[in-house]
């Protein structure tokens, strides 16, 4: 076996490990960050900083390599990015951060992991996509896992409002992922992710300011463990996580890359128990198993292409940029082998985890 054939496998395995750990750990980092930083403003600063850095890098690439097809985004692309930025990283990851003020990081991760469930249901309603038996089984398992996790009739039930916000963020992310299939976007995935994060950051900062969050920020909170967690989210959760996932989409199958959707929540549950001392009871384990298996059935079951519609993949979310919860989980596309990254009229899959990253 030649070294040329071994190196890509090692690179793909390493990239998967980075994505699993980086995006799984973002939920723990968010839980730490909201201890002394307001959640919406914190998330807004995270996405605005990461988005501006990504956009600046893409701008530098456009001047450095004009022959590679880098171009300035159009107004239509900015409008679509604003919609996706609000629906994916802002509602999805921002909602999860707000919810983590009162619910464990592992619970928030499991609720946000249901993005493929809502995406499949929305695709059925909007695009009349047929649902196979395995996908239907995945939907049933995923929804059953949510019921087990947030059932208010059981002892030690999760905070219902926080759980509803996190679940609502997953619903927004799923609906936004369906819209992204037909939305105009630039050909470079990182540019699209940067634009979405900028729009999400502006929206979250404005909402946070309107809600009086700016008065809760102090110099002490910025140099505390919450400030360090925010830095971790910017550098590792957004920049490293999204760029690694974008590389992965070019060097691995979409099914393999999409495994982050059900692996990262499990990583978050384990890290929450290990680093934060979060309790893992039988109900959490049962819900985690149901949601993970359900999402796996949805993500790994290949879809049959339809003749009158552009063939797209389920996976980036957010994002995300990234894009299934991140997150966190933004708009990353996988071009065909040897082809450019895409065009303004060629839709692509969403990265659903910041999970978005989450």
C-alpha positions as CSV (number, residue, x, y, z in Angstrom):
1,X,0.0,0.0,0.0
2,X,1.5,3.3,-1.0
3,X,2.0,6.3,1.2
4,X,-0.2,8.4,-1.0
5,X,-3.2,6.1,-0.2
6,X,-2.4,6.0,3.5
7,X,-2.1,9.8,4.0
8,X,-5.6,10.8,2.9
9,X,-7.1,8.2,5.2
10,X,-5.1,9.5,8.2
11,X,-6.0,13.1,7.2
12,X,-9.7,12.3,7.1
13,X,-9.6,10.4,10.4
14,X,-7.8,13.4,12.0
15,X,-10.2,15.9,10.5
16,X,-13.2,13.9,11.8
17,X,-11.6,13.7,15.3
18,X,-11.1,17.5,15.3
19,X,-14.7,18.1,14.2
20,X,-16.1,15.7,16.8
21,X,-14.1,17.2,19.7
22,X,-14.3,20.8,18.6
23,X,-18.0,20.9,18.0
24,X,-18.8,18.6,20.8
25,X,-16.9,20.7,23.2
26,X,-18.5,24.0,22.1
27,X,-21.6,23.1,24.2
28,X,-19.4,22.8,27.3
29,X,-17.7,26.1,26.4
30,X,-21.0,27.8,26.0
31,X,-22.1,26.6,29.4
32,X,-19.0,28.1,30.9
33,X,-19.3,31.3,28.9
34,X,-22.8,32.1,30.1
35,X,-21.8,31.9,33.7
36,X,-20.8,35.5,33.7
37,X,-21.5,36.7,30.1
38,X,-25.0,37.4,28.8
39,X,-25.8,34.6,26.3
40,X,-27.0,36.5,23.2
41,X,-24.3,39.2,23.3
42,X,-21.7,36.5,23.9
43,X,-22.9,34.5,20.9
44,X,-23.1,37.7,18.9
45,X,-19.5,38.6,19.6
46,X,-18.4,35.1,18.9
47,X,-20.1,35.0,15.4
48,X,-19.2,38.6,14.5
49,X,-15.5,38.1,15.3
50,X,-15.3,34.7,13.6
51,X,-17.3,35.9,10.6
52,X,-15.2,39.0,10.1
53,X,-12.0,37.0,10.3
54,X,-13.3,34.5,7.7
55,X,-14.6,37.2,5.4
56,X,-11.3,39.1,5.7
57,X,-9.4,35.9,4.8
58,X,-11.7,35.3,1.8
59,X,-11.1,39.0,0.7
60,X,-7.4,38.4,0.9
61,X,-7.8,35.3,-1.2
62,X,-9.8,37.2,-3.8
63,X,-7.0,39.7,-4.3
64,X,-4.3,37.1,-4.1
65,X,-5.9,34.5,-6.5
66,X,-8.3,36.3,-8.8
67,X,-7.9,33.5,-11.3
68,X,-9.5,31.0,-8.9
69,X,-12.9,32.4,-9.2
70,X,-13.1,34.4,-5.9
71,X,-15.5,37.3,-6.3
72,X,-17.4,39.7,-4.2
73,X,-20.8,38.5,-2.9
74,X,-23.9,40.0,-4.5
75,X,-26.9,41.7,-2.8
76,X,-29.0,38.6,-3.3
77,X,-26.4,36.5,-1.6
78,X,-26.1,38.9,1.3
79,X,-29.9,38.9,1.7
80,X,-29.9,35.1,1.7
81,X,-27.0,35.1,4.2
82,X,-29.0,37.4,6.5
83,X,-32.0,34.9,6.5
84,X,-29.7,31.9,7.0
85,X,-27.6,33.7,9.6
86,X,-30.7,34.4,11.7
87,X,-32.3,31.0,11.2
88,X,-29.1,28.9,11.7
89,X,-26.4,30.3,14.0
90,X,-28.5,33.0,15.6
91,X,-31.6,31.0,16.4
92,X,-29.9,27.6,16.7
93,X,-26.7,28.2,18.5
94,X,-27.8,31.5,20.1
95,X,-30.9,29.8,21.4
96,X,-28.8,26.9,22.7
97,X,-26.5,29.3,24.5
98,X,-29.5,31.1,26.1
99,X,-31.0,27.7,27.2
100,X,-27.7,26.7,28.8
101,X,-28.2,29.2,31.5
102,X,-30.5,26.6,33.1
103,X,-30.1,23.3,31.4
104,X,-27.0,21.1,31.1
105,X,-24.7,21.3,28.1
106,X,-25.4,17.7,27.2
107,X,-29.1,18.3,27.2
108,X,-28.8,21.4,24.9
109,X,-26.6,19.4,22.5
110,X,-29.1,16.5,22.3
111,X,-32.0,18.9,21.6
112,X,-30.0,20.8,18.9
113,X,-29.0,17.4,17.4
114,X,-32.7,17.0,16.3
115,X,-32.0,19.4,13.4
116,X,-32.1,16.6,10.8
117,X,-35.5,15.5,12.1
118,X,-37.0,19.0,11.6
119,X,-35.2,19.3,8.2
120,X,-36.7,16.1,7.0
121,X,-40.2,17.1,8.2
122,X,-39.9,20.5,6.5
123,X,-38.6,19.0,3.3
124,X,-41.7,16.7,3.3
125,X,-44.0,19.7,3.7
126,X,-42.3,22.2,1.4
127,X,-40.7,20.0,-1.2
128,X,-43.0,16.9,-0.9
129,X,-40.0,14.7,-0.5
130,X,-40.8,11.1,0.1
131,X,-39.8,9.6,3.4
132,X,-38.4,6.1,3.4
133,X,-39.1,3.5,6.0
134,X,-35.6,3.9,7.6
135,X,-36.0,7.7,7.6
136,X,-39.4,7.4,9.2
137,X,-38.0,5.1,11.9
138,X,-35.3,7.7,12.5
139,X,-37.9,10.5,12.8
140,X,-39.8,8.4,15.3
141,X,-36.7,7.6,17.4
142,X,-35.6,11.2,17.4
143,X,-38.9,12.6,18.5
144,X,-39.2,9.8,21.1
145,X,-35.8,10.8,22.5
146,X,-37.0,14.4,22.8
147,X,-40.1,13.4,24.7
148,X,-38.0,11.2,27.1
149,X,-35.5,14.0,27.6
150,X,-37.9,16.9,28.4
151,X,-40.9,15.0,29.8
152,X,-42.3,17.4,32.5
153,X,-44.2,14.6,34.2
154,X,-41.0,12.8,35.3
155,X,-38.9,13.5,38.4
156,X,-36.0,15.9,37.8
157,X,-37.6,17.3,34.5
158,X,-35.6,19.8,32.6
159,X,-36.5,23.5,32.5
160,X,-39.4,23.6,30.0
161,X,-38.8,27.1,28.8
162,X,-35.1,26.6,28.2
163,X,-35.7,23.2,26.5
164,X,-38.4,24.8,24.3
165,X,-35.9,27.6,23.2
166,X,-33.2,25.0,22.4
167,X,-35.7,22.9,20.5
168,X,-37.1,25.9,18.7
169,X,-33.6,26.8,17.6
170,X,-33.2,23.3,16.2
171,X,-36.6,23.8,14.3
172,X,-35.4,27.1,12.9
173,X,-32.1,25.5,11.8
174,X,-34.0,22.6,10.0
175,X,-36.3,25.1,8.2
176,X,-33.3,27.3,7.3
177,X,-31.5,24.2,5.9
178,X,-34.4,23.6,3.5
179,X,-34.4,27.2,2.4
180,X,-30.6,27.0,1.8
181,X,-31.1,24.4,-0.9
182,X,-32.6,27.1,-3.1
183,X,-30.9,30.2,-1.7
184,X,-28.2,32.0,-3.8
185,X,-24.7,31.7,-2.3
186,X,-21.1,32.4,-3.3
187,X,-19.1,29.5,-4.6
188,X,-16.7,29.4,-1.7
189,X,-18.1,27.7,1.4
190,X,-16.0,29.6,3.9
191,X,-17.1,32.9,2.4
192,X,-20.7,31.8,2.7
193,X,-20.1,30.8,6.3
194,X,-18.4,34.1,7.1
195,X,-21.3,36.1,5.7
196,X,-23.8,34.1,7.7
197,X,-21.8,34.5,10.9
198,X,-21.5,38.2,10.4
199,X,-25.3,38.6,9.9
200,X,-26.0,36.3,12.9
201,X,-23.5,38.3,15.0
202,X,-25.1,41.6,14.2
203,X,-28.6,40.2,14.9
204,X,-27.7,38.7,18.2
205,X,-25.8,41.8,19.4
206,X,-28.8,44.0,18.5
207,X,-31.2,41.7,20.3
208,X,-28.9,41.4,23.3
209,X,-28.6,45.2,23.5
210,X,-32.3,45.6,23.2
211,X,-32.8,43.1,26.1
212,X,-30.4,45.1,28.4
213,X,-27.6,42.6,28.2
214,X,-24.9,45.2,27.7
215,X,-25.3,46.3,31.3
216,X,-24.4,42.8,32.5
217,X,-20.9,42.9,30.9
218,X,-18.0,43.9,33.1
219,X,-14.2,43.9,32.8
220,X,-14.0,41.1,35.3
221,X,-16.3,38.8,33.3
222,X,-14.1,39.4,30.2
223,X,-11.0,38.1,31.9
224,X,-12.7,35.3,33.7
225,X,-13.2,31.7,32.6
226,X,-16.2,32.9,30.7
227,X,-14.0,35.2,28.6
228,X,-11.6,32.3,28.0
229,X,-14.5,30.2,26.9
230,X,-15.6,32.9,24.5
231,X,-12.1,32.9,23.0
232,X,-12.2,29.1,22.6
233,X,-15.6,29.4,20.8
234,X,-14.2,31.9,18.4
235,X,-10.9,30.2,17.6
236,X,-11.7,26.5,17.9
237,X,-15.5,26.2,17.6
238,X,-15.9,28.6,14.7
239,X,-12.6,29.1,12.8
240,X,-10.9,25.8,13.3
241,X,-14.1,23.8,13.4
242,X,-15.6,25.2,10.2
243,X,-12.4,25.3,8.2
244,X,-11.7,21.6,9.1
245,X,-15.2,20.6,8.2
246,X,-14.9,22.4,4.9
247,X,-11.7,20.5,4.2
248,X,-13.5,17.3,5.2
249,X,-16.3,17.9,2.7
250,X,-13.7,17.9,-0.1
251,X,-11.9,14.7,1.0
252,X,-14.6,12.4,2.4
253,X,-18.1,11.3,1.4
254,X,-21.0,13.4,2.6
255,X,-22.3,10.5,4.7
256,X,-19.0,10.2,6.5
257,X,-18.8,13.9,7.1
258,X,-22.4,14.0,8.3
259,X,-21.6,11.6,11.1
260,X,-20.8,14.7,13.2
261,X,-24.5,15.3,13.6
262,X,-25.0,12.3,16.0
263,X,-21.4,11.9,17.3
264,X,-20.9,15.5,18.6
265,X,-23.9,15.5,20.9
266,X,-22.6,12.3,22.5
267,X,-19.2,14.0,22.9
268,X,-20.9,16.9,24.5
269,X,-22.8,14.7,27.0
270,X,-19.5,12.9,28.0
271,X,-17.5,16.2,28.3
272,X,-20.3,17.8,30.3
273,X,-20.2,14.9,32.7
274,X,-16.3,14.9,32.8
275,X,-15.6,18.6,33.0
276,X,-18.7,20.1,34.5
277,X,-19.9,17.3,36.7
278,X,-23.3,17.1,34.9
279,X,-25.4,14.1,35.9
280,X,-26.1,11.4,33.4
281,X,-29.1,9.4,34.5
282,X,-30.9,6.6,32.8
283,X,-33.3,9.0,31.2
284,X,-30.5,11.0,29.6
285,X,-28.8,7.8,28.4
286,X,-32.1,6.5,26.9
287,X,-32.8,9.9,25.2
288,X,-29.2,10.2,23.9
289,X,-29.4,6.7,22.4
290,X,-32.8,7.3,20.8
291,X,-31.8,10.7,19.3
292,X,-28.3,9.5,18.1
293,X,-29.7,6.4,16.4
294,X,-32.6,8.3,14.9
295,X,-30.3,11.0,13.5
296,X,-27.9,8.3,12.2
297,X,-30.8,6.6,10.3
298,X,-31.7,9.9,8.7
299,X,-28.2,11.1,7.9
300,X,-26.7,7.8,6.7
301,X,-29.7,6.6,4.6
302,X,-28.9,7.7,1.0
303,X,-31.5,9.7,-0.7
304,X,-32.6,8.9,-4.2
305,X,-32.0,11.8,-6.6
306,X,-35.1,13.4,-8.2
307,X,-35.0,14.3,-11.8
308,X,-36.6,17.7,-11.7
309,X,-34.6,18.9,-8.7
310,X,-31.0,19.7,-8.2
311,X,-29.4,16.8,-6.3
312,X,-28.3,18.0,-2.8
313,X,-26.9,16.5,0.3
314,X,-28.5,16.7,3.7
315,X,-25.4,18.0,5.3
316,X,-23.5,20.8,5.5
317,X,-26.1,23.3,9.0
318,X,-25.5,26.8,10.3
319,X,-23.5,26.9,9.6
320,X,-23.1,26.3,9.7
321,X,-20.3,27.6,8.1
322,X,-20.2,25.6,9.0
323,X,-23.4,24.8,8.9
324,X,-26.4,20.6,11.5
325,X,-26.1,22.1,14.5
326,X,-23.5,23.7,14.7
327,X,-23.9,23.6,15.4
328,X,-21.7,25.4,15.1
329,X,-23.3,24.0,11.9
330,X,-23.6,26.8,8.8
331,X,-23.6,26.6,5.1
332,X,-20.9,24.4,3.7
333,X,-21.0,22.8,0.3
334,X,-19.2,19.8,-1.1
335,X,-18.2,20.2,-4.8
336,X,-17.9,17.4,-7.2
337,X,-14.4,15.8,-7.5
338,X,-12.2,18.1,-9.4
339,X,-14.9,20.8,-9.8
340,X,-15.1,24.3,-8.4
341,X,-16.8,24.9,-5.1
342,X,-20.1,26.0,-6.7
343,X,-21.9,29.0,-8.1
344,X,-24.5,31.5,-7.2
345,X,-27.3,29.3,-8.4
346,X,-26.0,26.0,-7.1
347,X,-27.5,25.1,-3.7
348,X,-25.6,23.1,-1.2
349,X,-26.0,21.4,2.1
350,X,-26.1,22.9,5.5
351,X,-23.8,22.3,8.3
352,X,-26.1,21.6,11.2
353,X,-24.1,21.5,14.3
354,X,-21.8,25.2,16.3
355,X,-22.8,23.3,16.8
356,X,-23.7,24.5,15.6
357,X,-20.9,24.5,16.5
358,X,-23.1,24.9,17.7
